């Protein structure tokens, strides 16, 4: 389901599902990160849901805590994002320990692949008053590496329209040596977080 107009990076709290039919590039992206073939194939038949809890702490830092649940009785894990431009360890079941650094950005600050800047849409409020960041930034940039440093990633969070419907999206690029893979993750809104 499309994201309601009140959902933006100012308030991601709620339940979201991976809209696999709209996603692009996961196979090559996960392969480059070293995820085995059989796990990549298995992901195509599962439903992945994320419950986001977004808040600003006493120091003015935005947090987006993400709890994953996977269909078929598989356990999920938590991937908590701290938007403070500092490196934090993120434990994942599939890829082990990743080190991620998130910050608020506008597109003119993104100096990577131009593809990362394409296709984003903004609400009327964002266009008129700026985005969710402390200085009106419109996107979250995430940069990461795995524990061995064999691959690195850079990505942006925001919203993109498909057939007139707005979805939360994450564009990312993975690099390993001279190889590069792009992924577009698309997330539909389910509803408020369950209590």
Number of C-alpha atoms within 10 A of each C-alpha: 14 17 20 13 11 11 17 22 21 15 14 22 20 18 21 27 20 19 20 19 8 14 16 15 14 18 17 17 21 20 14 19 20 14 15 12 11 8 12 15 11 9 14 13 11 14 14 18 22 24 23 23 17 20 16 12 10 7 6 11 13 21 17 20 19 22 16 18 18 16 12 9 7 9 10 16 16 17 17 18 20 21 21 15 14 11 17 16 18 17 15 13 10 13 14 11 15 18 18 21 19 21 19 23 21 18 17 7 9 15 9 11 13 9 11 22 15 11 10 17 15 18 16 10 12 17 11 9 10 17 22 19 19 12 11 14 17 26 23 20 24 23 19 21 21 18 13 8 11 13 18 19 21 22 23 25 21 19 24 18 16 11 5 8 12 24 26 25 22 22 22 23 21 23 18 15 10 5 9 15 19 23 20 20 20 23 26 22 22 16 14 13 13 7 3
